[in-house]
Amino acid sequence: MKTGPRAGISTVMKTIIMTAALLIPVSAFAGEEPIEKEHVKLTKLSLDTSAGWLTSGGGNGAALGAGVRLGVGRHFAVGMDLGYGLMATPNSSMQDRWWFVPTMAVVVPARIGGRDFTFDVGAGLGLGTASGYAGGWSEYSAHPFTATWEFQLMPTVRAHAVASIRVSKTMEVFVRADAAALALPHGSNASMTDSTWILISLGTRFDLL
């Protein structure tokens, strides 16, 4: 089994395909009144906030995220995402992840059951960090900036899929799937578990302009 950077990047793309089926249930968050089509702007700047489940190779935890998204026309968007997550691993250690990733996405708008949906599928290249704490929570809480091992400010590739539904003139709610991998130097002995992550999150999107 491949465990190097190429395997991690391949996992990023496979995960988006596997998790796409999770995006449809966002319709359960719809408001009582449908939003008129005239309220949907073709170009707009929005603020995203989210929280969700973070996992990597058996580790489980939580993550928070924030970002900005600029929709350009009906079928394209660019953005900038920032996030941090912490998870416990099967060997009782702790790992954390943080990322700062510019993104681009293909956008598919749709009107389903009288409601406005937006589906994004995209990717980005930015910076990320993965750290491990062999002593578990006690080590992390005592020395959060002194990890047992770490990969700092590494090039990071990330793919994402988002399904959102507009619930008011200025707000949407969304479900999102992300898969990311650090592009580690050639010859690195890090496992895929230590350099990748998957995030499934729920969030809100507020129109700024």
Kinemage of the C-alpha trace (Angstrom):
@kinemage 1
@onewidth
@group {chain A} dominant
@subgroup {mainchain}
@vectorlist {calphas} color= white
{ca met a 1} P 0.000 0.000 0.000
{ca lys a 2} L 1.322 3.446 -0.935
{ca thr a 3} L 1.760 5.798 1.995
{ca gly a 4} L 3.674 8.707 0.475
{ca pro a 5} L 2.482 12.135 -0.650
{ca arg a 6} L 1.099 10.789 -3.956
{ca ala a 7} L -1.138 8.358 -2.097
{ca gly a 8} L -2.366 11.182 0.110
{ca ile a 9} L -3.242 13.400 -2.819
{ca ser a 10} L -5.023 10.503 -4.532
{ca thr a 11} L -7.062 9.983 -1.378
{ca val a 12} L -8.146 13.641 -1.499
{ca met a 13} L -9.848 13.145 -4.845
{ca lys a 14} L -11.351 9.750 -4.026
{ca thr a 15} L -12.863 11.075 -0.801
{ca ile a 16} L -14.747 13.879 -2.547
{ca ile a 17} L -16.390 11.357 -4.855
{ca met a 18} L -17.300 9.062 -1.952
{ca thr a 19} L -18.732 11.856 0.184
{ca ala a 20} L -20.752 13.617 -2.523
{ca ala a 21} L -23.788 11.521 -1.606
{ca leu a 22} L -23.788 13.118 1.844
{ca leu a 23} L -24.540 16.573 0.471
{ca ile a 24} L -28.192 16.225 -0.506
{ca pro a 25} L -29.733 16.122 3.031
{ca val a 26} L -28.979 19.840 3.439
{ca ser a 27} L -32.561 20.437 2.267
{ca ala a 28} L -33.673 19.574 5.791
{ca phe a 29} L -32.343 22.950 6.907
{ca ala a 30} L -34.621 24.916 4.598
{ca gly a 31} L -36.713 27.754 6.002
{ca glu a 32} L -40.500 27.842 5.816
{ca glu a 33} L -40.762 30.310 2.943
{ca pro a 34} L -38.967 29.870 -0.407
{ca ile a 35} L -36.719 32.701 -1.504
{ca glu a 36} L -37.697 34.426 -4.739
{ca lys a 37} L -35.298 33.907 -7.626
{ca glu a 38} L -34.758 37.639 -8.030
{ca his a 39} L -32.960 37.736 -4.676
{ca val a 40} L -30.126 35.496 -5.899
{ca lys a 41} L -27.166 37.648 -6.952
{ca leu a 42} L -24.828 36.465 -9.680
{ca thr a 43} L -21.746 38.025 -8.062
{ca lys a 44} L -21.484 38.328 -4.294
{ca leu a 45} L -19.016 38.242 -1.421
{ca ser a 46} L -19.924 35.982 1.506
{ca leu a 47} L -18.543 34.978 4.898
{ca asp a 48} L -18.568 31.276 5.824
{ca thr a 49} L -18.359 29.784 9.311
{ca ser a 50} L -18.498 26.065 10.051
{ca ala a 51} L -17.884 23.267 12.542
{ca gly a 52} L -17.566 19.563 11.928
{ca trp a 53} L -16.054 16.113 12.329
{ca leu a 54} L -12.333 15.710 11.598
{ca thr a 55} L -10.710 12.336 10.931
{ca ser a 56} L -7.452 10.841 9.685
{ca gly a 57} L -6.481 7.169 9.743
{ca gly a 58} L -8.699 6.204 12.658
{ca gly a 59} L -8.261 9.426 14.604
{ca asn a 60} L -11.429 11.376 15.379
{ca gly a 61} L -12.036 14.903 16.541
{ca ala a 62} L -13.556 18.254 15.664
{ca ala a 63} L -12.620 21.315 13.670
{ca leu a 64} L -13.705 24.908 13.219
{ca gly a 65} L -13.452 26.808 9.980
{ca ala a 66} L -14.004 30.248 8.516
{ca gly a 67} L -13.568 31.745 5.103
{ca val a 68} L -14.679 34.161 2.454
{ca arg a 69} L -16.234 33.216 -0.876
{ca leu a 70} L -16.642 35.375 -3.968
{ca gly a 71} L -19.161 34.049 -6.443
{ca val a 72} L -18.338 35.295 -9.943
{ca gly a 73} L -21.252 34.791 -12.313
{ca arg a 74} L -23.424 31.698 -12.019
{ca his a 75} L -20.818 28.969 -12.428
{ca phe a 76} L -17.551 30.006 -10.765
{ca ala a 77} L -16.343 30.992 -7.305
{ca val a 78} L -13.057 31.731 -5.562
{ca gly a 79} L -12.418 31.748 -1.852
{ca met a 80} L -10.010 31.672 1.071
{ca asp a 81} L -10.420 29.163 3.920
{ca leu a 82} L -8.841 29.058 7.369
{ca gly a 83} L -9.358 26.217 9.828
{ca tyr a 84} L -8.075 24.377 12.887
{ca gly a 85} L -8.881 20.911 14.198
{ca leu a 86} L -7.838 18.544 16.979
{ca met a 87} L -8.304 14.784 17.158
{ca ala a 88} L -7.472 11.795 19.347
{ca thr a 89} L -5.791 8.793 17.676
{ca pro a 90} L -6.137 5.063 18.439
{ca asn a 91} L -2.731 4.972 20.204
{ca ser a 92} L -3.916 7.557 22.774
{ca ser a 93} L -1.926 10.408 21.257
{ca met a 94} L -3.304 13.693 19.949
{ca gln a 95} L -2.879 15.325 16.554
{ca asp a 96} L -3.880 18.721 15.261
{ca arg a 97} L -4.245 20.290 11.848
{ca trp a 98} L -4.510 23.826 10.620
{ca trp a 99} L -4.776 25.183 7.106
{ca phe a 100} L -4.910 28.369 5.087
{ca val a 101} L -6.006 27.544 1.541
{ca pro a 102} L -7.147 29.680 -1.425
{ca thr a 103} L -9.743 27.824 -3.477
{ca met a 104} L -11.520 27.776 -6.838
{ca ala a 105} L -14.755 25.964 -7.579
{ca val a 106} L -17.211 25.142 -10.314
{ca val a 107} L -20.700 26.175 -9.206
{ca val a 108} L -23.986 24.573 -10.201
{ca pro a 109} L -27.056 26.606 -9.147
{ca ala a 110} L -30.382 24.807 -8.972
{ca arg a 111} L -33.951 25.440 -7.940
{ca ile a 112} L -35.427 22.379 -6.232
{ca gly a 113} L -38.889 22.316 -4.697
{ca gly a 114} L -39.128 26.084 -5.008
{ca arg a 115} L -35.865 26.660 -3.123
{ca asp a 116} L -32.490 27.942 -4.315
{ca phe a 117} L -29.577 25.535 -3.972
{ca thr a 118} L -25.918 25.982 -4.879
{ca phe a 119} L -23.507 23.083 -5.409
{ca asp a 120} L -19.740 23.765 -5.432
{ca val a 121} L -16.993 21.312 -6.403
{ca gly a 122} L -13.473 22.658 -6.255
{ca ala a 123} L -9.906 22.480 -5.023
{ca gly a 124} L -7.147 24.658 -3.689
{ca leu a 125} L -3.447 24.862 -2.933
{ca gly a 126} L -2.215 26.596 0.205
{ca leu a 127} L -0.345 26.004 3.443
{ca gly a 128} L -1.005 23.542 6.236
{ca thr a 129} L 0.436 22.067 9.396
{ca ala a 130} L 0.162 18.631 11.000
{ca ser a 131} L 1.436 18.022 14.542
{ca gly a 132} L 1.457 15.078 16.932
{ca tyr a 133} L 1.556 14.861 20.739
{ca ala a 134} L 2.661 11.441 22.002
{ca gly a 135} L 1.556 12.212 25.553
{ca gly a 136} L -2.048 12.751 24.520
{ca trp a 137} L -4.272 15.465 25.924
{ca ser a 138} L -2.043 16.162 28.936
{ca glu a 139} L 0.929 16.946 26.705
{ca tyr a 140} L -1.154 19.003 24.301
{ca ser a 141} L -2.788 21.068 27.033
{ca ala a 142} L 0.527 21.671 28.790
{ca his a 143} L 2.599 22.474 25.680
{ca pro a 144} L 0.330 23.136 22.678
{ca phe a 145} L 3.166 24.783 20.725
{ca thr a 146} L 5.790 22.107 21.440
{ca ala a 147} L 4.765 18.989 19.561
{ca thr a 148} L 6.461 15.580 19.559
{ca trp a 149} L 6.596 15.824 15.771
{ca glu a 150} L 5.347 18.388 13.294
{ca phe a 151} L 5.260 19.409 9.662
{ca gln a 152} L 5.035 23.188 9.595
{ca leu a 153} L 3.847 25.401 6.736
{ca met a 154} L 3.840 22.639 4.148
{ca pro a 155} L 2.245 23.013 0.710
{ca thr a 156} L -1.266 21.610 1.078
{ca val a 157} L -3.671 20.397 -1.583
{ca arg a 158} L -7.342 20.221 -0.686
{ca ala a 159} L -10.523 19.301 -2.543
{ca his a 160} L -14.032 20.184 -1.446
{ca ala a 161} L -17.690 19.742 -2.263
{ca val a 162} L -20.413 21.978 -0.836
{ca ala a 163} L -24.198 21.988 -1.043
{ca ser a 164} L -25.953 25.094 0.266
{ca ile a 165} L -29.538 26.262 0.452
{ca arg a 166} L -30.701 29.847 0.784
{ca val a 167} L -32.898 30.359 3.850
{ca ser a 168} L -33.196 34.166 3.783
{ca lys a 169} L -32.236 37.126 1.604
{ca thr a 170} L -28.767 37.289 3.194
{ca met a 171} L -28.071 33.807 4.591
{ca glu a 172} L -27.494 30.247 3.414
{ca val a 173} L -26.776 27.042 5.318
{ca phe a 174} L -24.517 24.343 3.904
{ca val a 175} L -23.002 20.910 4.340
{ca arg a 176} L -19.420 20.488 3.199
{ca ala a 177} L -16.915 17.675 2.625
{ca asp a 178} L -13.166 18.377 2.483
{ca ala a 179} L -10.185 16.097 1.950
{ca ala a 180} L -6.630 17.406 2.242
{ca ala a 181} L -3.033 16.240 2.132
{ca leu a 182} L 0.297 17.851 2.899
{ca ala a 183} L 2.803 17.706 0.039
{ca leu a 184} L 5.742 16.385 2.061
{ca pro a 185} L 9.355 16.412 0.828
{ca his a 186} L 10.585 13.425 -1.140
{ca gly a 187} L 11.899 10.750 1.185
{ca ser a 188} L 9.774 11.764 4.146
{ca asn a 189} L 8.906 8.759 6.328
{ca ala a 190} L 5.598 10.202 7.489
{ca ser a 191} L 2.565 7.973 7.082
{ca met a 192} L -0.561 9.046 5.229
{ca thr a 193} L -2.326 9.100 8.609
{ca asp a 194} L 0.016 11.862 9.782
{ca ser a 195} L -0.279 14.068 6.708
{ca thr a 196} L -3.903 13.873 5.534
{ca trp a 197} L -7.346 14.642 6.887
{ca ile a 198} L -11.029 14.493 6.023
{ca leu a 199} L -13.576 16.991 7.323
{ca ile a 200} L -17.376 16.821 7.164
{ca ser a 201} L -18.945 20.044 8.419
{ca leu a 202} L -22.105 22.107 8.672
{ca gly a 203} L -22.040 25.861 8.383
{ca thr a 204} L -23.651 29.173 7.621
{ca arg a 205} L -22.941 31.628 4.829
{ca phe a 206} L -23.715 35.334 5.245
{ca asp a 207} L -23.785 37.732 2.300
{ca leu a 208} L -21.470 40.703 2.817
{ca leu a 209} L -21.886 42.445 -0.539
